[in-house]
Amino acid sequence: MYRHPAQHQGAADPVIVGQDYSVVAKHSADPEATERDVQIWAHGQCALLAQRIHELSGWAILELGINHFLVQRPDGALVDAYGVQRPAHDEDTSYFEEIADRYDAHGANWKKGNSDSYGSMTADEDRAETDEYLETPWMLAVFPRQHRLALPLSYMALEERPDDPCDEMEE
């Protein structure tokens, strides 16, 4: 079921540090649009994004306190809408603190998220919306297709859904 993703980009992994979105231009993304998207997907839709990346990769979901969710790659790097934060060396834990600072979650506990319960609450429409975001230039740099499972959790795309009979009754 789980397939190890292709080689990770390593030290070149893209990440937005502070509020500096200039790095996104290196990945053919519009900084202004990316900033808007990151604010939405990192501050309000982070659980949905983490759940979908988990479904597409098999990576563990981590929860910071009660207000932020992200995924952890097998190499220890943390992935969310801001990009990929990885330790500088094996004993480095400062990247956990940097993320906690970003969300004003000082002293909050990190714990492994319950992906089964998150997944059971994820509507197909939400998966489709998240998949659209994952296809933006920034998220393709952060979470490239080669890191995704060959057969992700499927859903019926919105345009493939049968017409709702209730719609005809309203006309």
Buried (B, 14 or more C-beta within 10 A) or exposed (E): EEEEBEEBBEEEBBBBEEEEBEBBEEBEBBBEBBBEBBEBBBEEBBBBBBBBBBBBBBBBBBBBBEBBBBBBBEEEBBBBBBBBBBBEEEEEEEBBEBBBEBBEBEEBEBEEBEBEEBBEEBEEEBBBBBBEBBEBBBBBBBBEEEBBBEEBEEBEEEEEEEEEEEEEEEE
